[in-house]
Amino acid sequence: MRGATRVRWAVGVTVVALTAAACGGGDSGGGGSSGGSGGGIVRASWGDPQNPLEPANTTEVQGGKVLDMIFRGLKFYNPKTAKAENMVADSITTTDSQNFDIKLKSGWTFSNGEPVTSDSFIDAWNYDTQLKNAQLNASFFQYIDGYDKVHPDAPGAKASAATLSGLTKVSDTEFKVRLNQKFALFPDTLGYAAFDPLPKAFFTNRSAWLAKPIGNGPYQISSYTKGSKMELKKWDGYKGPDPAQNGGVELRVYTDNNTAYTDLQAGNIDLVDDIPVSQLRNVKADLGSRYINQPAGIIQTIAFPLYSPRWSSANAAKVRQGLSMAINRDQITKQIFEDTRTPASDWTSPVLGDAGGFKKGLCGDECTYNADKAKQLISQGGGLPGGHITITYNADTGSHKEWIDAVCNSINNALGNNKACVGAPVGTFADFRNRITNKQLNDPFRAGWQMDYPLIQDFLQPQYFTGASSNDSHYSSPTFDSLVNQANAAGSTSESVSKFQDAEKQLVKDMPAIPLWYQNGSAGYSSNLSNVALNPFSVPVYNEIKVS
């Protein structure tokens, strides 16, 4: 099975932010307490989406925030537990993990009054996968039969079909999905925005729809001025179980999270979900109980270029294990990140929970600081290549220099050599990524992953399966690949998760990337708001927020 074709890089410091916002934000008037009971407006910091808000063409967090407010899909990830629960779907059943029968709940409509039917999903998924439409999230449909005909991967290849052969309409409230191989976890991926339904209005007048998207979620978009703000209002006709508890959300564009934080303190906005690192020492004193710091589905790692002769020898895995044991994760997360990170002990995230595949301590001793053992393993592996290593990172976003320096200091102290490790900054994220893509690095580099959906498969397969397009280490293990294939073909979710964890144990032996820490979501809000929370993706649960 191929890996996803999209890298969810954690480029920020506090929460992921992949988009480049336009202009700075500021107070545009209007208080969060206006509108009376249940009618107040939540004023929140935001960044312009990278692309128009097509569900299958939105790959970054800022656009995803809006999609989560204006759409509801077959599944919905519980904002507290991350569990995939039925939303528009009444049931999703299978007898063989390859053929699925999907039945819809009745009564769902889009905000223009159009019913949500099987066609709303079938037409959307066919559009999303057609090669000519160039949707960035098309690969998420790759397991559906016929995908290779609609969206061939070979350069220059042309589509030989316009629709997915694996989709069959039974009735307005039922359709069937046939996959090209078994995939037991498939139903739990269907809460991801790429699988959202689309109304007929999208296909009859796409340009008008893009100017003002129509969805089936608890909010409607009222207006959007790029570089300034987007206004969303509560949709009173929403029939779902999670209606908005406020009158709407005003998303204000900021290019500097320090400015947003200052505006929060001044009462000009109500919610900031990206606390600046420079404020982490003060935020508890500033906001008290109105500061949120909780785990999110994001992990930071240090990856190795296994294509390089420096790291391809048979004994190099011992050196990588030793370097992992030379990193004092507890100390770094406390001193640099003020406990907004949690030391990692596997390659996934705690927000998955046991059912989703997280297993605390799976990495064992290899992810536990032990200076003596680190020196021993590195010596057994032949020593550091050339006597020293560099860790490459991009210098234009986040505070990567601070933690890279801390990691190198920890390695140097453990090895008793202050020249064993040094950071190697690259000016821009684009240049950094180009060097990785073009295999121009010979030493380790920072890496990060934000989950697309809360399953172990999303953390492991796209990054470590042989040939997967997000496998930047170019790691290849027949044992790992075999276990992943077995996990995908398993007959139950629990069996699949167990097999994925077996595959993860192979990563302990080979250490293609060193798990560092799980990244937390952090946010602060004003006294105008209550019932504020972040979901496991580190995004505010806007519909539950109440305005005083």
RABEL-V191513 format. One line per field, one symbol per residue. phi: phi as a letter, one per 20 degrees, with the letter a starting at -180 (. if undefined). psi: psi as a letter, one per 20 degrees, with the letter a starting at -180 (. if undefined). Layout:
BEGIN
phi=???
psi=???
END
This chain:
BEGIN
phi=.fefeceeeeeeddcfbeedfedfdrfdnnefefomgmdfdeecfacgffcgefgecdddffffgfgfedccdfdbegfddmffdfcffebccbdcmcdcddddfenfcefenffecgffefffffffefgfelffegffdfeegngfeecfefgnfdfdbdcffedcedbfcbbdcdeeafbfeggfefefggeffcfggfefbffffffbgdccefcdeeabdgncacdddfefefdfecffecercdedfcdcfffffffffenecdbcdbffgfdffdffffdlfeddbbgcfccdcdedefffgfcdffeffffffffffedefgfffeeedlmeccgecbddbfffmffepfcgngfmffddfbfffgffffffennfgmnacddebedecmdfgfefffffffffffembfdfbbfcfdgcfffgfffffeleddcfbfbbbdfebecggfeeffdcfgnffdefflfbcgffffffffffefebffffgffffffffffffelfbefdbeeeecbcbeffdblebdefemdgegfefddf
psi=pqrqkppnpniaggqpniqorerqrapjrpqijqiapijqpooqqrqpqgrqlphjjoirgghhgghhhiqpagrpopigijpoqpehphqoqqijjhpppppqqqiprrijipqoahhhgggghgghiphhilphjhiijiippihhhhmqhppiqqpjqiqpijpppgaijprqpprirqnhjghiijiqhhjqrqrhhghhmghhghhnqpakaiqqpgqpopifrppqqpohjpjrimrpjrirpooppqioihgghghghijhrippknpqhiihhihhhgicijppoqqrlpqproqpniiphhjirhihhhgggghgiiongggghghgjlkjqppqjajcqhihrghiipopjhhbhikppngghghgghghjjrppjirqqoqrqiiqalhgghghgghhgggghikojjhqqqnqpgqhggghhhghjljqirqqqrqppqhqmqhhhhgghhiqpipijmhikpoohgggghghhghjqirgghggghhhghhhhhghhlhqopfqppqpqrqrriiqrkpqqrijkpqngiipqp.
END
